[in-house]
Amino acid sequence: MEDPHTAQLILKEVDSLLYVDTDILFLRPVDDIWSLLKKFNSTQIAAMAPEHEEPRIGWYNRFARHPYYGKTGVNSGVMLMNMTRMRRKYFKPGLQSLFVFPCQWNYRPDHCIYGSNCREAEEEGVFILHGNRGVYHDDKQPAFRAMYEALRNCSFEGDAVRSLLKPLELELQKTVHTYCGKTYKIFIKQLTKSIRNRYDTPPKER
């Protein structure tokens, strides 16, 4: 249900909605992205990440013949929506209606395919990995595929999750011949933190 107009008409009792594409992997708790709703100002009704961080490789700013948001457009693969506000506005958004969140919340091959260009991910790691361009299932971006395969094959039981990280890092080290692979540590930084917070913290401190 990628069309926000359709969503607001069908989900009449829903206050807020998180839409994600089917090729999304959460590398930190999904609850964390909901906290971005608190950062909306009084006019903002939806949140997305920029389509590109680097205008020189942007598609919209170089080729689009239709209107797009900002300098490089936005990507709807991860979209947070305040449905109550959307219904009130009947989805007539202007520039003041969109909250743009950092690229680490929707990290795609475009952020590293020609060299790293997502500064927030370099600093804090990738929060949400978006495997568009089919990169989970081909050999064009092996770092993305390694992440997908590791999580797909994980049973998500305590010991299995804890033992996931080392083999995954070894697989990622095999991808350093690619631009995305050269920065492989940002792929596992938040995942490592999430696993340790979940499985290595004593119950009374969780």
Buried (B, 14 or more C-beta within 10 A) or exposed (E): EEEBEEBBEEBEEEEBBBBBBEBBBBBBEEEBBEEBBEEBEEBBBBBBBBBBBBEEBBEBBEEEEEEBBEEBBBBBBBBBBBBEBBBEBEBEBEEEBBBBBBBBBBBBBBBBBEEBBBEBBBEBBBBBBBBBBEBBEEEBBBBBBBBBBBBEEEEEEEEEBBEBBEEBBEBBEEBBEBBBBBBBEBBBBBBBBBBEEEEEEEEEEE
